[in-house]
Amino acid sequence: MLRLTPRLRSHDDGSVTAEYAVATMAAVGFAGLLVVILRSDEVRGILTDLVRNALAFGG
């Protein structure tokens, strides 16, 4: 005689996938924000000056 045992399932089967989706969307949003910030002329000038000063200090 076969004994059938009920399959134990958790109620949060898809939670890991949802967490990955939320983390991915947050990362994409943050990357988009960085692109917008780094495209501004003021930030580009600050970064250019920073690199020039670092290269002048090292050389």
N, CA, C, O and CB atoms as a CASP TS submission, in Angstrom:
PFRMAT TS
TARGET T0000
AUTHOR 0000-0000-0000
METHOD Language model
MODEL 1
PARENT N/A
ATOM      1  N   MET     1       0.835  -1.179   0.000  1.00  0.00           N
ATOM      2  CA  MET     1       0.000   0.000   0.000  1.00  0.00           C
ATOM      3  C   MET     1       0.888   1.254   0.000  1.00  0.00           C
ATOM      4  O   MET     1       1.837   1.349   0.779  1.00  0.00           O
ATOM      5  CB  MET     1      -0.954  -0.008   1.220  1.00  0.00           C
ATOM      6  N   LEU     2       0.578   2.191  -0.858  1.00  0.00           N
ATOM      7  CA  LEU     2       1.341   3.427  -0.953  1.00  0.00           C
ATOM      8  C   LEU     2       0.852   4.433   0.075  1.00  0.00           C
ATOM      9  O   LEU     2      -0.349   4.630   0.258  1.00  0.00           O
ATOM     10  CB  LEU     2       1.243   4.016  -2.362  1.00  0.00           C
ATOM     11  N   ARG     3       1.793   5.052   0.728  1.00  0.00           N
ATOM     12  CA  ARG     3       1.431   6.127   1.657  1.00  0.00           C
ATOM     13  C   ARG     3       1.694   7.455   0.986  1.00  0.00           C
ATOM     14  O   ARG     3       2.819   7.731   0.570  1.00  0.00           O
ATOM     15  CB  ARG     3       2.224   6.019   2.992  1.00  0.00           C
ATOM     16  N   LEU     4       0.714   8.245   0.880  1.00  0.00           N
ATOM     17  CA  LEU     4       0.867   9.567   0.291  1.00  0.00           C
ATOM     18  C   LEU     4       0.985  10.587   1.409  1.00  0.00           C
ATOM     19  O   LEU     4       0.086  10.732   2.237  1.00  0.00           O
ATOM     20  CB  LEU     4      -0.321   9.907  -0.649  1.00  0.00           C
ATOM     21  N   THR     5       2.077  11.271   1.417  1.00  0.00           N
ATOM     22  CA  THR     5       2.264  12.313   2.432  1.00  0.00           C
ATOM     23  C   THR     5       1.990  13.661   1.780  1.00  0.00           C
ATOM     24  O   THR     5       2.375  13.889   0.633  1.00  0.00           O
ATOM     25  CB  THR     5       3.711  12.267   3.050  1.00  0.00           C
ATOM     26  N   PRO     6       1.353  14.519   2.481  1.00  0.00           N
ATOM     27  CA  PRO     6       1.092  15.837   1.897  1.00  0.00           C
ATOM     28  C   PRO     6       2.398  16.606   1.707  1.00  0.00           C
ATOM     29  O   PRO     6       3.293  16.576   2.551  1.00  0.00           O
ATOM     30  CB  PRO     6       0.121  16.644   2.788  1.00  0.00           C
ATOM     31  N   ARG     7       2.470  17.268   0.610  1.00  0.00           N
ATOM     32  CA  ARG     7       3.668  18.059   0.316  1.00  0.00           C
ATOM     33  C   ARG     7       3.620  19.351   1.129  1.00  0.00           C
ATOM     34  O   ARG     7       2.659  20.116   1.056  1.00  0.00           O
ATOM     35  CB  ARG     7       3.779  18.369  -1.216  1.00  0.00           C
ATOM     36  N   LEU     8       4.663  19.570   1.893  1.00  0.00           N
ATOM     37  CA  LEU     8       4.720  20.784   2.708  1.00  0.00           C
ATOM     38  C   LEU     8       5.231  21.928   1.845  1.00  0.00           C
ATOM     39  O   LEU     8       6.317  21.858   1.269  1.00  0.00           O
ATOM     40  CB  LEU     8       5.630  20.583   3.961  1.00  0.00           C
ATOM     41  N   ARG     9       4.447  22.954   1.771  1.00  0.00           N
ATOM     42  CA  ARG     9       4.835  24.117   0.974  1.00  0.00           C
ATOM     43  C   ARG     9       4.827  25.351   1.852  1.00  0.00           C
ATOM     44  O   ARG     9       3.990  25.515   2.740  1.00  0.00           O
ATOM     45  CB  ARG     9       3.890  24.305  -0.238  1.00  0.00           C
ATOM     46  N   SER    10       5.754  26.175   1.582  1.00  0.00           N
ATOM     47  CA  SER    10       5.839  27.436   2.302  1.00  0.00           C
ATOM     48  C   SER    10       4.945  28.465   1.623  1.00  0.00           C
ATOM     49  O   SER    10       4.711  28.394   0.417  1.00  0.00           O
ATOM     50  CB  SER    10       7.302  27.938   2.370  1.00  0.00           C
ATOM     51  N   HIS    11       4.456  29.404   2.388  1.00  0.00           N
ATOM     52  CA  HIS    11       3.586  30.442   1.825  1.00  0.00           C
ATOM     53  C   HIS    11       4.384  31.562   1.163  1.00  0.00           C
ATOM     54  O   HIS    11       3.801  32.453   0.545  1.00  0.00           O
ATOM     55  CB  HIS    11       2.693  31.023   2.913  1.00  0.00           C
ATOM     56  N   ASP    12       5.703  31.525   1.285  1.00  0.00           N
ATOM     57  CA  ASP    12       6.522  32.587   0.704  1.00  0.00           C
ATOM     58  C   ASP    12       7.428  32.052  -0.391  1.00  0.00           C
ATOM     59  O   ASP    12       8.602  32.414  -0.463  1.00  0.00           O
ATOM     60  CB  ASP    12       7.356  33.264   1.783  1.00  0.00           C
ATOM     61  N   ASP    13       6.891  31.198  -1.236  1.00  0.00           N
ATOM     62  CA  ASP    13       7.680  30.596  -2.311  1.00  0.00           C
ATOM     63  C   ASP    13       8.265  31.636  -3.270  1.00  0.00           C
ATOM     64  O   ASP    13       9.404  31.477  -3.707  1.00  0.00           O
ATOM     65  CB  ASP    13       6.825  29.618  -3.086  1.00  0.00           C
ATOM     66  N   GLY    14       7.541  32.668  -3.603  1.00  0.00           N
ATOM     67  CA  GLY    14       8.018  33.654  -4.568  1.00  0.00           C
ATOM     68  C   GLY    14       8.688  34.860  -3.947  1.00  0.00           C
ATOM     69  O   GLY    14       9.002  35.820  -4.650  1.00  0.00           O
ATOM     70  N   SER    15       8.912  34.832  -2.658  1.00  0.00           N
ATOM     71  CA  SER    15       9.455  36.030  -2.010  1.00  0.00           C
ATOM     72  C   SER    15      10.885  36.328  -2.431  1.00  0.00           C
ATOM     73  O   SER    15      11.258  37.496  -2.534  1.00  0.00           O
ATOM     74  CB  SER    15       9.396  35.875  -0.511  1.00  0.00           C
ATOM     75  N   VAL    16      11.690  35.310  -2.674  1.00  0.00           N
ATOM     76  CA  VAL    16      13.075  35.549  -3.084  1.00  0.00           C
ATOM     77  C   VAL    16      13.099  36.214  -4.452  1.00  0.00           C
ATOM     78  O   VAL    16      13.867  37.151  -4.675  1.00  0.00           O
ATOM     79  CB  VAL    16      13.882  34.227  -3.110  1.00  0.00           C
ATOM     80  N   THR    17      12.275  35.742  -5.357  1.00  0.00           N
ATOM     81  CA  THR    17      12.204  36.345  -6.685  1.00  0.00           C
ATOM     82  C   THR    17      11.733  37.788  -6.597  1.00  0.00           C
ATOM     83  O   THR    17      12.256  38.654  -7.298  1.00  0.00           O
ATOM     84  CB  THR    17      11.272  35.539  -7.594  1.00  0.00           C
ATOM     85  N   ALA    18      10.766  38.053  -5.756  1.00  0.00           N
ATOM     86  CA  ALA    18      10.280  39.428  -5.586  1.00  0.00           C
ATOM     87  C   ALA    18      11.366  40.314  -4.996  1.00  0.00           C
ATOM     88  O   ALA    18      11.506  41.472  -5.389  1.00  0.00           O
ATOM     89  CB  ALA    18       9.032  39.455  -4.687  1.00  0.00           C
ATOM     90  N   GLU    19      12.134  39.779  -4.058  1.00  0.00           N
ATOM     91  CA  GLU    19      13.220  40.566  -3.469  1.00  0.00           C
ATOM     92  C   GLU    19      14.284  40.893  -4.506  1.00  0.00           C
ATOM     93  O   GLU    19      14.807  42.008  -4.530  1.00  0.00           O
ATOM     94  CB  GLU    19      13.849  39.816  -2.293  1.00  0.00           C
ATOM     95  N   TYR    20      14.609  39.927  -5.366  1.00  0.00           N
ATOM     96  CA  TYR    20      15.566  40.197  -6.447  1.00  0.00           C
ATOM     97  C   TYR    20      15.029  41.267  -7.385  1.00  0.00           C
ATOM     98  O   TYR    20      15.780  42.138  -7.825  1.00  0.00           O
ATOM     99  CB  TYR    20      15.873  38.910  -7.235  1.00  0.00           C
ATOM    100  N   ALA    21      13.755  41.213  -7.690  1.00  0.00           N
ATOM    101  CA  ALA    21      13.158  42.201  -8.592  1.00  0.00           C
ATOM    102  C   ALA    21      13.210  43.597  -7.976  1.00  0.00           C
ATOM    103  O   ALA    21      13.530  44.568  -8.662  1.00  0.00           O
ATOM    104  CB  ALA    21      11.702  41.819  -8.922  1.00  0.00           C
ATOM    105  N   VAL    22      12.899  43.698  -6.693  1.00  0.00           N
ATOM    106  CA  VAL    22      12.935  44.999  -6.015  1.00  0.00           C
ATOM    107  C   VAL    22      14.370  45.531  -5.965  1.00  0.00           C
ATOM    108  O   VAL    22      14.599  46.715  -6.215  1.00  0.00           O
ATOM    109  CB  VAL    22      12.352  44.884  -4.581  1.00  0.00           C
ATOM    110  N   ALA    23      15.324  44.673  -5.648  1.00  0.00           N
ATOM    111  CA  ALA    23      16.728  45.102  -5.588  1.00  0.00           C
ATOM    112  C   ALA    23      17.230  45.523  -6.965  1.00  0.00           C
ATOM    113  O   ALA    23      17.974  46.497  -7.084  1.00  0.00           O
ATOM    114  CB  ALA    23      17.613  43.973  -5.029  1.00  0.00           C
ATOM    115  N   THR    24      16.831  44.801  -7.994  1.00  0.00           N
ATOM    116  CA  THR    24      17.239  45.158  -9.359  1.00  0.00           C
ATOM    117  C   THR    24      16.656  46.497  -9.770  1.00  0.00           C
ATOM    118  O   THR    24      17.351  47.318 -10.368  1.00  0.00           O
ATOM    119  CB  THR    24      16.806  44.075 -10.352  1.00  0.00           C
ATOM    120  N   MET    25      15.388  46.726  -9.457  1.00  0.00           N
ATOM    121  CA  MET    25      14.769  48.006  -9.805  1.00  0.00           C
ATOM    122  C   MET    25      15.408  49.164  -9.040  1.00  0.00           C
ATOM    123  O   MET    25      15.571  50.254  -9.588  1.00  0.00           O
ATOM    124  CB  MET    25      13.266  47.961  -9.523  1.00  0.00           C
ATOM    125  N   ALA    26      15.767  48.935  -7.788  1.00  0.00           N
ATOM    126  CA  ALA    26      16.446  49.981  -7.015  1.00  0.00           C
ATOM    127  C   ALA    26      17.808  50.294  -7.622  1.00  0.00           C
ATOM    128  O   ALA    26      18.197  51.459  -7.707  1.00  0.00           O
ATOM    129  CB  ALA    26      16.605  49.552  -5.542  1.00  0.00           C
ATOM    130  N   ALA    27      18.531  49.267  -8.041  1.00  0.00           N
ATOM    131  CA  ALA    27      19.845  49.480  -8.654  1.00  0.00           C
ATOM    132  C   ALA    27      19.722  50.235  -9.974  1.00  0.00           C
ATOM    133  O   ALA    27      20.537  51.111 -10.265  1.00  0.00           O
ATOM    134  CB  ALA    27      20.551  48.138  -8.883  1.00  0.00           C
ATOM    135  N   VAL    28      18.719  49.905 -10.764  1.00  0.00           N
ATOM    136  CA  VAL    28      18.503  50.597 -12.040  1.00  0.00           C
ATOM    137  C   VAL    28      18.141  52.061 -11.786  1.00  0.00           C
ATOM    138  O   VAL    28      18.626  52.950 -12.485  1.00  0.00           O
ATOM    139  CB  VAL    28      17.385  49.898 -12.864  1.00  0.00           C
ATOM    140  N   GLY    29      17.302  52.309 -10.801  1.00  0.00           N
ATOM    141  CA  GLY    29      16.948  53.681 -10.469  1.00  0.00           C
ATOM    142  C   GLY    29      18.142  54.488  -9.996  1.00  0.00           C
ATOM    143  O   GLY    29      18.305  55.648 -10.374  1.00  0.00           O
ATOM    144  N   PHE    30      18.979  53.872  -9.166  1.00  0.00           N
ATOM    145  CA  PHE    30      20.179  54.549  -8.678  1.00  0.00           C
ATOM    146  C   PHE    30      21.144  54.828  -9.823  1.00  0.00           C
ATOM    147  O   PHE    30      21.738  55.905  -9.879  1.00  0.00           O
ATOM    148  CB  PHE    30      20.870  53.707  -7.596  1.00  0.00           C
ATOM    149  N   ALA    31      21.309  53.877 -10.734  1.00  0.00           N
ATOM    150  CA  ALA    31      22.187  54.084 -11.891  1.00  0.00           C
ATOM    151  C   ALA    31      21.667  55.219 -12.764  1.00  0.00           C
ATOM    152  O   ALA    31      22.447  56.034 -13.256  1.00  0.00           O
ATOM    153  CB  ALA    31      22.307  52.792 -12.719  1.00  0.00           C
ATOM    154  N   GLY    32      20.358  55.273 -12.955  1.00  0.00           N
ATOM    155  CA  GLY    32      19.776  56.362 -13.737  1.00  0.00           C
ATOM    156  C   GLY    32      20.010  57.714 -13.090  1.00  0.00           C
ATOM    157  O   GLY    32      20.301  58.697 -13.771  1.00  0.00           O
ATOM    158  N   LEU    33      19.882  57.758 -11.778  1.00  0.00           N
ATOM    159  CA  LEU    33      20.141  59.004 -11.058  1.00  0.00           C
ATOM    160  C   LEU    33      21.602  59.435 -11.196  1.00  0.00           C
ATOM    161  O   LEU    33      21.889  60.619 -11.371  1.00  0.00           O
ATOM    162  CB  LEU    33      19.778  58.845  -9.579  1.00  0.00           C
ATOM    163  N   LEU    34      22.518  58.479 -11.116  1.00  0.00           N
ATOM    164  CA  LEU    34      23.940  58.804 -11.297  1.00  0.00           C
ATOM    165  C   LEU    34      24.220  59.339 -12.697  1.00  0.00           C
ATOM    166  O   LEU    34      25.009  60.269 -12.863  1.00  0.00           O
ATOM    167  CB  LEU    34      24.804  57.571 -11.034  1.00  0.00           C
ATOM    168  N   VAL    35      23.582  58.760 -13.690  1.00  0.00           N
ATOM    169  CA  VAL    35      23.778  59.243 -15.066  1.00  0.00           C
ATOM    170  C   VAL    35      23.314  60.684 -15.191  1.00  0.00           C
ATOM    171  O   VAL    35      23.999  61.503 -15.802  1.00  0.00           O
ATOM    172  CB  VAL    35      23.020  58.352 -16.074  1.00  0.00           C
ATOM    173  N   VAL    36      22.166  61.000 -14.624  1.00  0.00           N
ATOM    174  CA  VAL    36      21.650  62.373 -14.691  1.00  0.00           C
ATOM    175  C   VAL    36      22.593  63.333 -13.973  1.00  0.00           C
ATOM    176  O   VAL    36      22.873  64.422 -14.473  1.00  0.00           O
ATOM    177  CB  VAL    36      20.235  62.454 -14.075  1.00  0.00           C
ATOM    178  N   ILE    37      23.080  62.932 -12.807  1.00  0.00           N
ATOM    179  CA  ILE    37      23.978  63.803 -12.035  1.00  0.00           C
ATOM    180  C   ILE    37      25.296  64.007 -12.766  1.00  0.00           C
ATOM    181  O   ILE    37      25.794  65.129 -12.843  1.00  0.00           O
ATOM    182  CB  ILE    37      24.239  63.212 -10.640  1.00  0.00           C
ATOM    183  N   LEU    38      25.864  62.933 -13.305  1.00  0.00           N
ATOM    184  CA  LEU    38      27.179  63.030 -13.934  1.00  0.00           C
ATOM    185  C   LEU    38      27.138  63.741 -15.280  1.00  0.00           C
ATOM    186  O   LEU    38      28.184  64.149 -15.786  1.00  0.00           O
ATOM    187  CB  LEU    38      27.764  61.655 -14.111  1.00  0.00           C
ATOM    188  N   ARG    39      25.967  63.898 -15.868  1.00  0.00           N
ATOM    189  CA  ARG    39      25.863  64.626 -17.135  1.00  0.00           C
ATOM    190  C   ARG    39      25.868  66.137 -16.941  1.00  0.00           C
ATOM    191  O   ARG    39      26.049  66.875 -17.909  1.00  0.00           O
ATOM    192  CB  ARG    39      24.603  64.215 -17.864  1.00  0.00           C
ATOM    193  N   SER    40      25.677  66.608 -15.730  1.00  0.00           N
ATOM    194  CA  SER    40      25.641  68.058 -15.519  1.00  0.00           C
ATOM    195  C   SER    40      27.052  68.642 -15.668  1.00  0.00           C
ATOM    196  O   SER    40      28.049  68.005 -15.328  1.00  0.00           O
ATOM    197  CB  SER    40      25.056  68.395 -14.115  1.00  0.00           C
ATOM    198  N   ASP    41      27.101  69.860 -16.182  1.00  0.00           N
ATOM    199  CA  ASP    41      28.389  70.511 -16.435  1.00  0.00           C
ATOM    200  C   ASP    41      29.157  70.779 -15.152  1.00  0.00           C
ATOM    201  O   ASP    41      30.384  70.679 -15.126  1.00  0.00           O
ATOM    202  CB  ASP    41      28.178  71.813 -17.182  1.00  0.00           C
ATOM    203  N   GLU    42      28.444  71.117 -14.092  1.00  0.00           N
ATOM    204  CA  GLU    42      29.105  71.424 -12.823  1.00  0.00           C
ATOM    205  C   GLU    42      29.825  70.201 -12.264  1.00  0.00           C
ATOM    206  O   GLU    42      30.979  70.290 -11.843  1.00  0.00           O
ATOM    207  CB  GLU    42      28.087  71.942 -11.805  1.00  0.00           C
ATOM    208  N   VAL    43      29.148  69.074 -12.263  1.00  0.00           N
ATOM    209  CA  VAL    43      29.753  67.850 -11.742  1.00  0.00           C
ATOM    210  C   VAL    43      30.894  67.406 -12.640  1.00  0.00           C
ATOM    211  O   VAL    43      31.929  66.951 -12.152  1.00  0.00           O
ATOM    212  CB  VAL    43      28.704  66.731 -11.618  1.00  0.00           C
ATOM    213  N   ARG    44      30.715  67.535 -13.943  1.00  0.00           N
ATOM    214  CA  ARG    44      31.784  67.164 -14.877  1.00  0.00           C
ATOM    215  C   ARG    44      33.024  68.013 -14.626  1.00  0.00           C
ATOM    216  O   ARG    44      34.139  67.494 -14.673  1.00  0.00           O
ATOM    217  CB  ARG    44      31.312  67.325 -16.339  1.00  0.00           C
ATOM    218  N   GLY    45      32.853  69.318 -14.360  1.00  0.00           N
ATOM    219  CA  GLY    45      33.985  70.191 -14.059  1.00  0.00           C
ATOM    220  C   GLY    45      34.668  69.805 -12.759  1.00  0.00           C
ATOM    221  O   GLY    45      35.896  69.815 -12.678  1.00  0.00           O
ATOM    222  N   ILE    46      33.894  69.467 -11.750  1.00  0.00           N
ATOM    223  CA  ILE    46      34.471  69.053 -10.466  1.00  0.00           C
ATOM    224  C   ILE    46      35.301  67.790 -10.649  1.00  0.00           C
ATOM    225  O   ILE    46      36.419  67.699 -10.143  1.00  0.00           O
ATOM    226  CB  ILE    46      33.360  68.818  -9.413  1.00  0.00           C
ATOM    227  N   LEU    47      34.758  66.819 -11.370  1.00  0.00           N
ATOM    228  CA  LEU    47      35.494  65.569 -11.586  1.00  0.00           C
ATOM    229  C   LEU    47      36.745  65.776 -12.425  1.00  0.00           C
ATOM    230  O   LEU    47      37.777  65.156 -12.169  1.00  0.00           O
ATOM    231  CB  LEU    47      34.599  64.546 -12.256  1.00  0.00           C
ATOM    232  N   THR    48      36.658  66.647 -13.428  1.00  0.00           N
ATOM    233  CA  THR    48      37.827  66.946 -14.258  1.00  0.00           C
ATOM    234  C   THR    48      38.920  67.596 -13.424  1.00  0.00           C
ATOM    235  O   THR    48      40.089  67.231 -13.543  1.00  0.00           O
ATOM    236  CB  THR    48      37.439  67.861 -15.434  1.00  0.00           C
ATOM    237  N   ASP    49      38.553  68.552 -12.584  1.00  0.00           N
ATOM    238  CA  ASP    49      39.529  69.203 -11.713  1.00  0.00           C
ATOM    239  C   ASP    49      40.147  68.212 -10.734  1.00  0.00           C
ATOM    240  O   ASP    49      41.345  68.271 -10.458  1.00  0.00           O
ATOM    241  CB  ASP    49      38.876  70.351 -10.950  1.00  0.00           C
ATOM    242  N   LEU    50      39.339  67.314 -10.218  1.00  0.00           N
ATOM    243  CA  LEU    50      39.831  66.305  -9.284  1.00  0.00           C
ATOM    244  C   LEU    50      40.875  65.403  -9.945  1.00  0.00           C
ATOM    245  O   LEU    50      41.911  65.103  -9.352  1.00  0.00           O
ATOM    246  CB  LEU    50      38.665  65.460  -8.752  1.00  0.00           C
ATOM    247  N   VAL    51      40.596  64.981 -11.164  1.00  0.00           N
ATOM    248  CA  VAL    51      41.544  64.118 -11.883  1.00  0.00           C
ATOM    249  C   VAL    51      42.808  64.886 -12.227  1.00  0.00           C
ATOM    250  O   VAL    51      43.910  64.357 -12.082  1.00  0.00           O
ATOM    251  CB  VAL    51      40.905  63.552 -13.166  1.00  0.00           C
ATOM    252  N   ARG    52      42.667  66.125 -12.679  1.00  0.00           N
ATOM    253  CA  ARG    52      43.854  66.934 -13.011  1.00  0.00           C
ATOM    254  C   ARG    52      44.735  67.160 -11.789  1.00  0.00           C
ATOM    255  O   ARG    52      45.960  67.067 -11.873  1.00  0.00           O
ATOM    256  CB  ARG    52      43.432  68.288 -13.601  1.00  0.00           C
ATOM    257  N   ASN    53      44.103  67.459 -10.648  1.00  0.00           N
ATOM    258  CA  ASN    53      44.882  67.680  -9.437  1.00  0.00           C
ATOM    259  C   ASN    53      45.574  66.397  -8.984  1.00  0.00           C
ATOM    260  O   ASN    53      46.709  66.442  -8.510  1.00  0.00           O
ATOM    261  CB  ASN    53      43.986  68.217  -8.322  1.00  0.00           C
ATOM    262  N   ALA    54      44.919  65.279  -9.121  1.00  0.00           N
ATOM    263  CA  ALA    54      45.506  64.001  -8.726  1.00  0.00           C
ATOM    264  C   ALA    54      46.690  63.667  -9.632  1.00  0.00           C
ATOM    265  O   ALA    54      47.717  63.183  -9.154  1.00  0.00           O
ATOM    266  CB  ALA    54      44.448  62.873  -8.780  1.00  0.00           C
ATOM    267  N   LEU    55      46.556  63.919 -10.927  1.00  0.00           N
ATOM    268  CA  LEU    55      47.662  63.637 -11.847  1.00  0.00           C
ATOM    269  C   LEU    55      48.822  64.606 -11.658  1.00  0.00           C
ATOM    270  O   LEU    55      49.981  64.212 -11.792  1.00  0.00           O
ATOM    271  CB  LEU    55      47.174  63.698 -13.286  1.00  0.00           C
ATOM    272  N   ALA    56      48.528  65.874 -11.346  1.00  0.00           N
ATOM    273  CA  ALA    56      49.586  66.856 -11.117  1.00  0.00           C
ATOM    274  C   ALA    56      50.314  66.541  -9.802  1.00  0.00           C
ATOM    275  O   ALA    56      51.523  66.749  -9.702  1.00  0.00           O
ATOM    276  CB  ALA    56      48.998  68.299 -11.087  1.00  0.00           C
ATOM    277  N   PHE    57      49.597  66.047  -8.810  1.00  0.00           N
ATOM    278  CA  PHE    57      50.215  65.724  -7.532  1.00  0.00           C
ATOM    279  C   PHE    57      51.118  64.513  -7.674  1.00  0.00           C
ATOM    280  O   PHE    57      52.186  64.469  -7.064  1.00  0.00           O
ATOM    281  CB  PHE    57      49.149  65.471  -6.464  1.00  0.00           C
ATOM    282  N   GLY    58      50.719  63.541  -8.458  1.00  0.00           N
ATOM    283  CA  GLY    58      51.500  62.318  -8.621  1.00  0.00           C
ATOM    284  C   GLY    58      52.696  62.502  -9.548  1.00  0.00           C
ATOM    285  O   GLY    58      53.629  61.699  -9.501  1.00  0.00           O
ATOM    286  N   GLY    59      52.696  63.518 -10.374  1.00  0.00           N
ATOM    287  CA  GLY    59      53.762  63.647 -11.367  1.00  0.00           C
ATOM    288  C   GLY    59      54.717  64.652 -11.015  1.00  0.00           C
ATOM    289  O   GLY    59      55.675  64.879 -11.754  1.00  0.00           O
TER
END
